[in-house]
Amino acid sequence: MLILLSHSSTGQDGEIAKIEEALSEVSGICELDDDDIKTWTTSGEILSSRGGVDFIQKGKGVVGRAFSSKSACFCRDIRQLSIAEYPLVPIARYNEYSTCFAVCLQSCSSNNCIYILEFFLPTNKKDYGDCRTLLHSLMETLTERLGSSFKIASGQELGQKLTVEVIKVSPE
C-alpha cells in the first residue's frame, strides 16, 4: 500500500509516482499484496503513514530503526516484539505479519525527501527459504527502478552492499 500525503509538493508527487511504480513491480516479483508494503514519510522524529493515521517514533519497530540508522532493518518475526518496541504490533498480529524488512531511502533531487519502505511477509505466504534470497530480489528490483532517483539515506548508492540491522527476538 502506498500512502500519499495531501501536502506533498510537485517534486514529491513525481517521487511518489516513481516509488509507486517500483513497488508495483516488487509486489509482482516477490508475490506480495499491496497491503504487505507501506511507505512512510518523516516529520522530524516522527514517521507517518496512511495520511497521518499511523505514527511511529524514530527508533521504534523495524521502520523506526531503519529511519534511525538511515539504512535498513530486518526482523524475522515482528509479532514477538512488545508494544513498547513496536506500537503497531497489534495490527501486525491481526494481519498475521511475521517477517518485516524496512529500507530508508532519500531522493536525489534538491528536496532530499526521506521515504521508508516497509515490507511484510504474512505467515501464510510461501516459504522463501533463506530470506536473503527474497531481500536480494526485492533490493535488485528497487535498484533497477529507483537507482538514478534515490539512494540509501546514509549516502550509499542503491545496489551497493547494504548494511542491515537485524532485530533479534526470543520466543518468550
C-alpha positions as CSV (number, residue, x, y, z in Angstrom):
1,M,0.0,0.0,0.0
2,L,1.5,3.4,-1.0
3,I,0.4,6.2,1.3
4,L,0.1,9.6,-0.3
5,L,0.2,12.7,1.9
6,S,-2.1,15.5,0.9
7,H,0.5,18.2,1.4
8,S,3.1,16.8,-1.0
9,S,4.8,19.1,-3.4
10,T,5.0,18.7,-7.2
11,G,8.6,17.2,-6.7
12,Q,7.3,14.8,-4.1
13,D,4.4,13.8,-6.4
14,G,6.9,12.7,-9.0
15,E,9.0,10.8,-6.5
16,I,5.9,9.1,-5.0
17,A,4.8,8.1,-8.5
18,K,8.3,6.5,-9.1
19,I,8.1,4.7,-5.8
20,E,4.6,3.5,-6.5
21,E,5.7,2.1,-9.9
22,A,8.7,0.4,-8.3
23,L,6.6,-1.1,-5.5
24,S,4.1,-2.4,-8.0
25,E,6.9,-4.3,-9.7
26,V,8.3,-5.5,-6.4
27,S,4.8,-6.8,-5.5
28,G,4.6,-8.9,-8.6
29,I,8.1,-10.3,-8.4
30,C,8.0,-11.1,-4.7
31,E,4.4,-12.1,-4.7
32,L,3.3,-9.5,-2.1
33,D,-0.1,-8.0,-1.8
34,D,-0.5,-4.2,-1.8
35,D,-1.2,-4.3,1.9
36,D,2.1,-6.0,2.5
37,I,4.0,-2.8,1.7
38,K,3.9,0.5,3.5
39,T,5.6,3.8,2.6
40,W,6.4,6.1,5.5
41,T,7.5,9.8,5.4
42,T,9.1,11.8,8.1
43,S,8.3,14.8,10.1
44,G,11.2,15.4,12.4
45,E,11.5,12.4,14.8
46,I,8.0,11.1,13.8
47,L,7.2,8.8,10.8
48,S,3.7,8.9,9.4
49,S,1.7,6.6,7.2
50,R,-1.9,6.4,6.0
51,G,-2.3,10.1,5.5
52,G,-1.3,10.7,9.1
53,V,-3.4,7.9,10.7
54,D,-0.5,5.7,11.8
55,F,2.5,7.2,13.5
56,I,5.7,5.7,14.8
57,Q,8.7,7.3,16.6
58,K,12.3,7.2,15.4
59,G,13.9,4.0,16.7
60,K,10.6,2.1,17.2
61,G,9.9,-1.1,15.3
62,V,11.6,-2.1,12.1
63,V,10.6,1.1,10.2
64,G,11.7,3.4,13.0
65,R,15.1,1.7,13.4
66,A,15.7,1.8,9.6
67,F,15.0,5.5,9.8
68,S,17.3,5.9,12.8
69,S,20.2,4.2,11.0
70,K,19.4,5.8,7.7
71,S,19.8,2.3,6.2
72,A,17.8,-0.9,6.6
73,C,16.4,-3.1,9.3
74,F,15.0,-6.7,9.4
75,C,13.1,-8.8,11.9
76,R,12.1,-12.4,11.3
77,D,9.0,-12.2,13.5
78,I,7.7,-8.8,14.5
79,R,4.8,-10.4,16.4
80,Q,7.3,-11.3,19.1
81,L,8.1,-7.6,19.7
82,S,6.4,-5.8,22.6
83,I,4.1,-2.9,22.2
84,A,6.8,-0.6,23.6
85,E,9.3,-1.8,20.9
86,Y,6.7,-1.6,18.1
87,P,3.5,0.3,18.9
88,L,1.7,-1.2,15.8
89,V,2.3,-4.8,16.9
90,P,-1.4,-5.5,17.5
91,I,-2.0,-4.6,13.8
92,A,0.8,-6.9,12.7
93,R,-0.6,-9.7,14.8
94,Y,-4.1,-9.2,13.5
95,N,-2.9,-9.2,9.8
96,E,-0.6,-12.3,10.6
97,Y,2.5,-10.4,9.5
98,S,5.7,-12.0,10.6
99,T,8.9,-11.2,8.7
100,C,9.5,-7.5,8.2
101,F,12.1,-5.5,6.3
102,A,12.4,-1.7,6.0
103,V,14.8,0.4,4.0
104,C,15.3,4.2,4.3
105,L,15.7,6.0,1.0
106,Q,16.5,9.6,0.2
107,S,15.6,11.3,-3.0
108,C,18.5,12.5,-5.1
109,S,16.6,15.7,-6.1
110,S,17.1,19.1,-4.4
111,N,14.4,18.4,-1.8
112,N,16.2,15.4,-0.4
113,C,13.0,13.9,0.9
114,I,13.2,10.7,3.0
115,Y,11.0,7.7,2.5
116,I,11.0,4.5,4.4
117,L,9.7,1.4,2.6
118,E,8.4,-1.3,4.9
119,F,7.7,-4.8,3.5
120,F,5.7,-7.5,5.4
121,L,5.5,-11.2,4.7
122,P,2.4,-12.8,6.2
123,T,2.8,-16.2,7.8
124,N,0.6,-17.8,5.1
125,K,2.9,-16.7,2.2
126,K,5.0,-19.3,0.5
127,D,8.3,-20.2,2.2
128,Y,11.2,-18.4,0.6
129,G,13.7,-20.5,2.5
130,D,16.6,-18.1,3.1
131,C,15.1,-14.7,3.5
132,R,18.2,-13.2,1.9
133,T,17.1,-14.6,-1.5
134,L,13.8,-12.6,-1.3
135,L,15.5,-9.5,0.1
136,H,18.1,-9.6,-2.7
137,S,15.3,-9.8,-5.3
138,L,13.4,-7.0,-3.6
139,M,16.5,-4.7,-3.5
140,E,17.5,-5.6,-7.0
141,T,14.1,-4.5,-8.3
142,L,14.2,-1.3,-6.3
143,T,17.7,-0.6,-7.6
144,E,16.6,-1.1,-11.2
145,R,13.6,1.1,-10.8
146,L,14.8,3.8,-8.4
147,G,18.6,3.7,-8.7
148,S,19.0,7.0,-10.5
149,S,16.5,8.9,-8.4
150,F,17.1,7.6,-4.9
151,K,19.9,6.4,-2.7
152,I,20.1,4.8,0.7
153,A,19.6,7.7,3.2
154,S,23.1,7.0,4.7
155,G,24.5,8.1,1.3
156,Q,25.1,4.7,-0.3
157,E,24.0,4.2,-3.8
158,L,21.3,1.7,-4.4
159,G,22.8,-1.6,-5.5
160,Q,25.9,-1.4,-3.2
161,K,26.3,-3.8,-0.4
162,L,23.7,-2.8,2.2
163,T,24.2,-3.0,6.0
164,V,21.1,-4.4,7.5
165,E,20.4,-4.2,11.3
166,V,18.7,-7.4,12.5
167,I,16.3,-7.2,15.4
168,K,16.7,-10.4,17.3
169,V,13.6,-11.7,19.1
170,S,13.3,-14.6,21.6
171,P,10.3,-16.9,21.6
172,E,9.5,-15.8,25.2
